[in-house]
Amino acid sequence: MKTGSRLSGLRCRACCTEVAAGRPVGTCPTCGHTLFATYDTSGWDAGSWWRSLAGRSPDLWRYRELLPVAESENITTLGEGFTPILDLGEVEGASGLRVLAKDDGAMPTGSFKARGMSVAVSRARELGLRELFVPSAGNAGTALSAYAARAGLRARVYVPERTPPPIRAAIRSYGAGLVEVPGTIREAGDVARLREKGRGSFDMSTLREPYRVEGKKTMGLEIVEQSGRDGLPDAILYPTGGGTGIVGMAKAFEELRGLGLLERAPRLYAIQPAGCAPVVRAISEGAPRVEPWENPTTLAPGLLVPSPFSSERILEAVRETRGGGIAVTDREIVGAMRDLSVRHGVSASPEAAAPYAALPKLLQKGALRSGETVLLYLTGTGLIYSMDELEGSLARDEPGTRGAGSATSAAV
């Protein structure tokens, strides 16, 4: 049965190369940058389509016409998507703001990574791939393991050896191969691509294949649908590691504007830890791309990404929405985790808590203004973390911003 997907091809934004979508492909064959899915919406009644969504199942596949899977039989789903948007009410340090939180900790595998992997694994299945691998700081590996198992595909996950034990156990529980690598996700990626070369497996790394970002795009589509065009937040605060989510949301807003379904996009703010803030530093310095962060350190494993791939697209997403970025300390992150749980009844991972920690800083700097509506994107559950252990792990002196320049004040 056809899904009605309007996928027409793949395009590189760096060099404008166009690639057919009918075969497996990773990065741009011309310049090596990220390829993005394009859709033929000529003659399409987008308004009727948008109105029809109300009668569809509450998952991300409700947007199937703007997703890349052509045959329904290839959709690999665990019921992901359409997570709640919560009104947090009064938030300490954010007086005058209306603060909302979209909670992707409610996803089947406990994080927003389920979105990208559901779509990417479905497309891999459709293209006849049988073996997949990914370097991961944790949640992406868990999601790939689960969706590969669901699809009947083989998966291997390469993780930094400091990855929390519960995440490693989750990956193994789905039957995936697990390889632990010294260092950060950067080293895990290097080892993964070296070992997998010539094995016939396919790299599912962040922005190194075209379809995970399509799954992350549904974050933006859901925010617009759930908020209504008149209730759209003024700003979205997003914890940024590899950056696929912020790129995906920007792509969603761009496509909706092109369809005449959206007039303005929320401002996008990249939130990073002070010990690993390469994107925030690049925003602050007006740099065209990210430079690798030296001696990266943070207790938020998903944000320990010293050199995100295709960083030009991350910076593009922030700048085109007139957003910005700011860094928060590990101590502020742990405090935000506790506040979210104790004051608001919301469990958040260290990554997910970072936007909450950033609120008062952005308000103080004037990036957020009284009377605005701000949405915090909570990317994962904190249920696998021990607050006592996290608080005990905090060093007496915070890791600071070595090599950051003005990274902690890049609120644009």
QUIJOHU-V923261 format. One record per backbone hydrogen bond with DSSP energy under -0.5 kcal/mol. CO is the residue of the C=O (numbers start at 0). NH is the residue of the N-H. If there is no record, write none. Layout:
[[CO/NH] [CO/NH]]
//
This chain:
[[0/71] [5/39] [8/37] [9/18] [10/12] [10/35] [11/15] [16/11] [18/9] [24/209] [27/31] [32/27] [33/12] [35/10] [37/7] [37/8] [38/40] [40/43] [43/45] [44/48] [45/49] [46/50] [47/51] [48/52] [49/52] [50/53] [51/54] [52/55] [56/58] [58/61] [59/62] [60/63] [62/65] [63/66] [64/5] [67/69] [69/2] [70/73] [71/74] [74/76] [79/59] [83/85] [83/102] [85/87] [85/100] [90/93] [93/96] [95/370] [96/98] [97/99] [97/373] [98/87] [99/375] [100/85] [100/102] [101/103] [101/377] [102/105] [103/106] [106/109] [109/380] [110/113] [111/114] [111/115] [112/116] [113/117] [114/118] [115/119] [116/120] [117/121] [118/122] [119/123] [120/124] [121/125] [122/126] [123/128] [124/127] [129/153] [130/201] [131/155] [132/203] [133/157] [135/159] [137/141] [138/142] [139/143] [140/144] [141/145] [142/146] [143/147] [144/148] [145/149] [146/150] [147/151] [147/152] [148/151] [153/131] [154/176] [155/133] [156/158] [156/178] [157/135] [158/180] [159/162] [163/166] [163/167] [164/168] [165/169] [166/170] [167/171] [168/172] [169/173] [170/173] [170/175] [171/174] [176/156] [178/158] [180/160] [183/187] [184/188] [185/189] [186/190] [187/191] [188/192] [189/193] [190/194] [191/195] [192/196] [195/198] [195/200] [201/132] [201/203] [204/207] [204/208] [209/36] [210/214] [211/215] [212/216] [213/217] [214/217] [215/218] [215/219] [216/219] [216/220] [217/221] [218/222] [219/223] [220/224] [221/225] [222/226] [223/227] [227/230] [228/231] [233/266] [234/374] [235/237] [235/268] [236/376] [237/270] [238/240] [242/246] [243/247] [244/248] [245/249] [246/250] [247/251] [248/252] [249/253] [250/254] [251/255] [252/256] [253/257] [254/258] [255/260] [255/261] [256/259] [266/235] [267/323] [268/237] [268/270] [269/325] [270/239] [271/327] [272/275] [274/296] [275/272] [276/280] [277/281] [278/282] [279/283] [280/284] [281/285] [281/286] [282/285] [292/295] [298/300] [299/302] [300/303] [302/304] [303/184] [303/305] [305/292] [307/310] [309/312] [309/313] [310/314] [311/315] [312/316] [313/317] [314/318] [315/319] [316/320] [317/322] [318/321] [323/269] [325/271] [327/273] [328/332] [329/333] [330/334] [331/335] [332/336] [333/337] [334/338] [335/339] [336/340] [337/341] [338/342] [338/343] [339/343] [339/345] [340/344] [345/347] [348/352] [349/353] [350/353] [352/356] [353/357] [354/358] [355/358] [357/361] [358/362] [359/363] [360/364] [361/366] [361/367] [362/365] [368/371] [371/97] [371/373] [372/233] [372/234] [373/99] [373/375] [374/236] [374/376] [375/101] [375/377] [376/238] [376/378] [377/103] [378/111] [379/348] [381/384] [384/386] [385/389] [386/390] [387/391] [388/392] [389/393] [390/393] [395/397] [398/401] [400/403] [403/406] [405/408] [406/409] [409/324] [409/411]]
//
